[in-house]
Amino acid sequence: MAGAPYERGRGPAAWEQLQQQHVSCQVFPERVAQGNPQQGFFSSFFTSNQKCQLRLLKTLETNPYVKLLLDAMKHSGCAVNKDRHFSCEDCNGNVSGGFDASTSQIVLCQNNIHNQAHMNRVVTHELIHAFDHCRAHVDWFTNIRHLACSEVRAANLSGDCSLVNEIFRLHFGLKQHHQTCVRDRATLSILAVRNISKEVAKKAVDEVFESCFNDHEPFGRIPHNKTYARYAHRDFQNRDRYYSNI
């Protein structure tokens, strides 16, 4: 389960603005310790931190979902730096990652991410939150609908509801299965970071579902697999070149 974003500022300027003010509602309560990212990439072999760093590097360099999101973040004025904006840490519970907007970091739970495919999905999911954090005027904490919208988009566009993943969960064969999966995953993500009932979380998802499910930025389409994501990345690059020449 991934954490959700929280915004103390708006737009690109907020991406680099570090604020230390305490807030009563934690966006990422499973994070064991706040502070600087763990360092020492070559300090120890075969540690969970090193494996996390290696998987992250491969994801950033090769995954088409992530490459598109990184380009989109840069285009929006929120360029991502691996050492500054990602932190591999141990986390409590079963959470896999989260976007901690108070430090503009994506936290990757090195004790809960055990393979490359999982790392790909977590980084993609959290970058979608970071992209929303950069581009939109969002009230993450006091407006549950805003949170629900980003969770719908992350579930829809990250590949988390791909056919392969759903088969592994033994969920398949239902009419409009993708939509059902997105609703369920978005609801679970909200419940992971908010102390509310399942009914309240589902209501928030239902209220925003149609508009947020159909918001495919920056992909332009639902990337059901890596091939779709590659096409989407190509289209985004062409779109970027087109607008730069106007």
Number of C-alpha atoms within 10 A of each C-alpha: 20 28 29 30 31 23 23 17 20 16 18 19 11 18 25 16 15 13 13 8 8 8 9 7 13 16 23 23 17 20 21 11 11 9 7 10 16 14 13 10 14 11 9 10 10 8 13 19 25 20 19 25 24 13 21 21 13 14 21 18 11 11 19 24 30 24 18 22 24 21 18 22 22 14 11 14 14 22 16 19 10 13 12 14 18 21 24 22 21 21 21 13 12 14 22 25 30 29 28 26 25 23 18 23 25 26 26 29 29 23 18 21 21 15 11 16 12 15 23 24 23 28 27 28 30 27 25 29 25 28 24 23 28 23 16 13 13 22 18 19 19 10 11 17 21 20 26 28 24 29 32 30 25 31 27 28 29 25 23 23 23 18 17 14 13 16 12 9 9 9 14 15 10 9 8 8 16 19 17 13 21 23 21 16 21 29 24 17 22 28 18 20 20 19 10 11 10 13 10 14 22 18 15 21 28 16 13 17 22 13 12 19 22 14 19 16 16 18 22 15 15 19 22 17 16 13 12 16 25 18 16 21 24 15 15 20 14 12 11 14 11 10 8 8 6 5
